[in-house]
Amino acid sequence: MSKVCQITGKKVITGNKVSHSNIKTKRTFAPNLQDRKYFIPEENKTVTLRVSAAGMRTINKLGISAAIRKAKADGHYNG
């Protein structure tokens, strides 16, 4: 399963791990993804989303229907 949030589009990014002696080696930063089930009352169905913590906050703020509409418009959600 890919490490991409279906609401915000957050994904893995790369950076440097810096040791105490200032040696830099490549590393990855993964988003805080959770598998969550949400009920959509307009469609009377439940969907399972892979969302980040920021995506959950977005859903709490906008509502699940509006968040999915916005994610589809941005090209993050294809369900």
C-alpha positions in Angstrom: 0.0 0.0 0.0 1.4 3.4 -0.9 2.3 5.9 1.7 0.1 8.8 0.4 -2.7 10.5 2.2 -5.9 10.3 0.2 -7.2 13.6 1.5 -4.2 16.0 1.7 -1.8 14.2 -0.7 1.0 14.1 1.8 3.6 11.6 0.8 7.1 10.4 1.7 9.9 13.0 1.4 13.6 12.6 1.6 16.2 14.5 3.6 19.4 14.0 5.4 20.1 12.2 8.7 22.8 14.2 10.4 25.1 12.5 12.9 26.8 14.1 15.9 29.9 14.4 13.7 27.9 16.1 11.0 28.0 13.3 8.5 25.0 13.4 6.3 23.3 10.3 4.9 20.0 10.0 3.0 16.8 9.1 4.9 13.0 9.3 4.4 10.3 11.1 6.3 7.0 9.2 6.2 3.7 10.9 6.8 1.6 9.8 9.9 -0.9 7.6 8.0 -3.8 5.8 9.6 -6.5 3.5 8.0 -9.9 4.9 9.0 -13.5 4.1 8.1 -15.9 7.0 7.5 -19.6 6.9 7.0 -21.0 9.1 4.2 -24.6 9.8 5.0 -25.5 11.2 1.6 -24.5 8.0 -0.1 -25.4 5.8 2.8 -22.1 3.9 2.7 -18.9 3.5 4.5 -15.5 4.2 2.9 -12.0 3.2 4.2 -9.5 5.9 3.7 -5.7 6.0 4.3 -5.4 9.5 5.9 -2.7 11.4 7.7 -3.3 13.1 11.0 -3.7 16.4 9.1 -6.2 14.7 6.8 -8.3 13.7 9.9 -8.3 17.3 11.1 -9.4 18.4 7.6 -12.3 15.9 7.7 -13.3 17.1 11.2 -13.3 20.7 10.0 -15.0 20.4 6.6 -17.0 17.2 7.0 -16.3 13.9 5.1 -18.3 14.8 2.0 -16.7 18.2 1.5 -13.2 16.8 2.2 -13.6 14.0 -0.4 -15.0 16.5 -3.0 -12.0 18.8 -2.4 -9.5 15.8 -2.5 -11.1 14.7 -5.9 -10.7 18.2 -7.3 -7.1 18.3 -6.2 -6.5 14.8 -7.6 -5.7 13.0 -4.4 -8.7 10.8 -4.0 -9.8 8.4 -6.8 -12.3 6.1 -5.0 
